[in-house]
Amino acid sequence: MLQMTIYLNGEQLITSCQTLWDLVQQLDLIGKRFAVEVNQQIIPKSRLTEMPIQPNDRIEIIHAVGGG
């Protein structure tokens, strides 16, 4: 698989993920509460499977952690 460099939460990452959904799965966030932003644009969860990752994308993933 083709690998590319992206920036995830400000850190350089080499990945073979092709879509945002692939990346979310790799990060083990399925079933958790999170938000995704790519190049300063918020991406709805309904579009994650169709949204390709491009080299040098700047991706921010924020996930909620419960507590009290």
Helices and strands as residue ranges (DSSP letters): E 4-8, E 11-15, H 20-26, E 34-38, E 41-43, G 45-47, E 58-63
